[in-house]
Amino acid sequence: MKNETILKKSIEKAVKNGFDYDYGGFRGVEELVNGNWDFPGGFYYSVIFSHSFAKAFWGEEWEITNAGYPFSFKSIGKYFKKMKFWQYHLQQMVLEPKPLKYLERYL
C-alpha cells in the first residue's frame, strides 16, 4: 500500500474512533487526506505521533507487557510494566524506521 493510502486510512480509522484533529491543532490533516502532501517536511509525523491520534487509533484498553509480550493480569510480577495499548504501540512505532508501515499492520 502507498504511504498516502496508509495515512489516509489511518486518519479515517482514528477519526471514526473519535480523533478530532481540529481540537488537536492539526488543521492540515484534511489537506493530507485529500492528497495534498505539500506541507513542511514531515508534517504528518506530528499527527501520527500525537497522543490524541494514538488513543483513537489503538484505543485505551490496558495491556501488560514485559519485553513486548502481553500477559494476563494473573501473571503480573514486580518486573512487569502496565501501560495502555496506545502507549505501547506509540513506543513501538517510534522505533520503526518506517512508521507508516507500522500503522499499516493495524488497518
C-alpha positions in Angstrom: 0.0 0.0 0.0 1.3 3.5 -0.8 2.2 5.8 2.1 -0.5 8.2 1.1 -3.1 5.5 1.3 -1.9 4.2 4.6 -2.0 7.7 6.1 -5.5 8.4 4.7 -6.9 5.1 6.0 -5.2 5.5 9.4 -6.6 9.0 9.8 -10.0 7.8 8.8 -9.9 5.0 11.3 -8.8 7.4 14.1 -11.5 9.9 13.2 -14.1 7.1 13.3 -12.8 6.3 16.8 -13.1 9.9 18.0 -9.9 11.7 16.8 -10.7 15.4 16.5 -7.8 16.9 14.5 -9.3 20.4 14.7 -9.1 20.2 18.5 -5.6 18.9 18.4 -4.4 21.8 16.2 -3.9 19.6 13.1 -5.8 21.7 10.7 -3.7 20.4 7.8 -5.0 16.9 8.2 -7.8 17.4 5.8 -5.3 18.5 3.2 -3.3 15.4 3.8 -6.3 13.1 3.5 -7.3 14.9 0.3 -3.9 14.2 -1.2 -2.0 17.5 -0.7 1.4 16.5 0.6 2.9 19.9 0.1 3.3 20.7 3.7 6.6 21.4 5.5 8.6 18.2 5.7 7.2 15.5 7.9 4.0 17.3 9.0 2.2 14.0 9.1 4.7 12.8 11.7 3.3 15.3 14.2 -0.1 13.8 13.6 0.7 10.1 13.8 2.9 10.5 16.8 0.4 12.6 18.7 -1.2 11.1 21.8 -4.7 12.0 20.7 -4.2 10.2 17.3 -2.7 7.1 19.0 -5.5 7.0 21.6 -8.1 7.0 18.8 -6.2 4.6 16.5 -5.3 1.9 19.0 -7.7 2.5 21.9 -7.2 3.0 25.6 -7.6 -0.6 26.9 -4.9 -1.8 29.2 -2.1 -4.1 28.1 0.5 -5.6 30.4 3.9 -6.2 28.8 7.3 -7.5 29.5 9.7 -7.2 26.7 6.8 -6.5 24.3 4.9 -9.7 25.1 1.3 -9.4 26.5 0.4 -11.3 29.7 -2.8 -11.7 31.7 -3.5 -9.8 34.9 -2.9 -13.0 36.9 0.8 -13.2 35.8 1.8 -9.7 36.9 5.1 -9.7 38.7 7.0 -6.8 40.1 9.0 -6.6 36.8 6.0 -6.2 34.5 5.0 -2.7 33.3 1.4 -1.8 32.9 0.5 0.5 30.0 -2.3 1.2 27.6 -2.4 -0.2 24.1 -1.9 3.3 22.5 1.2 3.9 24.7 2.7 0.5 23.8 2.1 0.9 20.1 3.4 4.5 20.1 6.6 3.4 21.7 7.0 0.6 19.1 6.2 3.0 16.2 8.9 5.4 17.4 11.4 2.6 17.0 10.3 1.8 13.4 12.3 3.2 10.5 9.0 3.4 8.5 6.3 4.3 11.0 3.6 4.4 8.3 4.3 0.7 7.6 3.8 0.0 11.3 0.4 1.7 11.1 -0.5 -0.4 8.0 -0.4 -3.6 10.1 -3.3 -2.3 12.2 -5.6 -1.2 9.4 
